[in-house]
Amino acid sequence: MLIPLTKISVDAIVNAANKNLSNGAGVALAIAKEAGKQYQRECDDLVKKNGKIAVSKNVVTKSHKLQKTCKHVINAVGPDWADYTDKEDALKDLALTVENVLETAVTMNMTSVAMPPISSGIFGFPKEACAWMYSKGVLDFTWKGSHGQLKEVILVDVQDSTILDMTFQYLSKISNNGATIQIKDVLKSLPKEQPLRGAEGGTARADKSERKSVKASTNTTDRLCSHTMEKGADIFNFRNSVEVLVYTADIIRLPNVDILVTPESRSFKGEGILARKIAETAGKDYTKERRKLEGQPRQSGEILITIAGNLKFQKIFHVIMSRFDDRGPPNDTQLNQFKTLIKDVIQRANDLNVKKTKLKSIAMPLLGTGHIRDQWLLTAIGGAVFDGIYRYSKSAKTSVKEIHLVNINEETTSAIRKIFLSEATEKGNLAIIDDDDESDNSCVVCMEPMDQPVALRNCGHQFCRDCILDYFSRKPSCPMCNTMYGKLYGDQPVDATANVYLDKSSLPGHEGHGTFIIDYDIPDGRQNDQHPNPGMSYRGFRRRAYLPDTEEGQTVLHLLREAFNQGLIFTIGYSRTTGKDNVLTWNDIHHKTRKEGGPQRFGYPDPEYIPRVKEELAAKGIR
């Protein structure tokens, strides 16, 4: 059925969600817009209470503002094609996702369900694979025999009927001849020219002659901002003169930062949350100096400077401003004033250095937003912060070299990270598409008409602006051809260590060469906000791996070192080897953990191992 999912009258619609239920792109974003803030709040509360949703699982929420057409939303997490080295496992998980959705519908006594193509958009599954696995999921559910009150399952797409047509064709074929769907056969049948998102190289890039013409906006082309990540902070370098660090923390406890910035109302009574925390912690000398500045109304844009007292900063900047309204986005005038304010705050610190105070670093929250949780508003305000910092970076002399954007709420950090990532790399990743350009108006991520279409600089592929920004916040690569637009970082525990030794003995198949021994050691710990269930403990382990001391082996060792430093070797989640969840496990970069035994026992000889592991590393941007 070619119709928006939110317009169908059924008991429940299915959301093609991610593990965090963040609903920032694609079908998920379309549902979140229609269902309203209460729906997103319920999703956030579920994840906060129960942890991230595992692949193939689902959770049910109310439909909120969609009550006229449906009662519930089944939020289902499908597999991401690029996350699987063994594509058979990916196919199995997609079929299971569909089956679990239908089982949930039965449990909830639903009579009708409408489902979009799960995993076919931003999660990169080939269309043929989707159609086969939807068919398998439906048939596996049907053959169980217990269907409760469920009478109708509707597959929905907004404008491309390809997957729907293939699913109907496969279901009819299997139902008529009584055959079963064999996953190995499906995998073999997939076209080799399919532009899989995990494929290496640029074979899937759009040819220059086929690209839509694009018109670059001055908002993207003139910004010089590169992105890296270190110790949990996103680091953005502006014009090689200013570094901006974005992370979540308690800002008043930061070490090694010179200036703390706090917002204040015009009454200057210290009414905000941060202002109260400072007053409680900074001590008598700070309170005495602050009181000298009280007693008279202040003007918006004023910056009052005090000592930091007992805090570890040298100075506190009190910025007079009105807080943003959480009922709607700020207008252009408000945003322009805020951009100027951000630049003025940093410039004021910069000017103090003329007086030999040597203030090199400054920390501030997203000013005026302590009460806001709406991602759209936070992103808009975060964009103004970016512009203000960029304006400062163009100054002739920039003595303040380090700006910390620190917030206590991860939602705020995520919004800042998202908008800054959209500008990362030397000339910006995105080019805004001119309204006059011809376009099919179809975004392959959300499979809906494009909203604020943009084209990626290097490969030319086009997406909705919000769809690609949400994708970049998780993986900085093109969803279609895997062209990298920054470094990929994983959730490997930060206290993991790796040591390399050279042994004179040879591995089978590499006689005459020594052996690199890699010892990984990860202590016991607790999951953090990047992991499926923050706060839950996990058991550490030690692992040993082997590489030949050949030219190719040395290359792989170098690549593995890069992957380890970017947190990509290990992860916490479901182990397909042990069948256990919430455990430390390899992160789809295969290692040889035995010297002998061949590939069946994860050992040598294995002439295909070196090229295979290089492909696995390349899929994560390690080349």
PyMOL commands that set and color helices and strands:
alter all, ss='L'
color gray80, all
select helices_A, chain A and resi 5-7+26-35+37-50+64-66+81-83+87-107+127-144+162-177+183-189+208-210+218-221+251-253+273-282+284-291+332-355+375-393+410-421+465-472+551-565+599-601+609-618
alter helices_A, ss='H'
color red, helices_A
select strands_A, chain A and resi 12-17+58-62+72-77+112-115+152-155+225-230+233-238+242-248+259-264+303-307+315-320+361-364+402-407+430-432+453-456+462-464+497-503+515-522+525-526+537-538+541-548+570-573+583-586
alter strands_A, ss='S'
color yellow, strands_A
deselect
rebuild
show_as cartoon
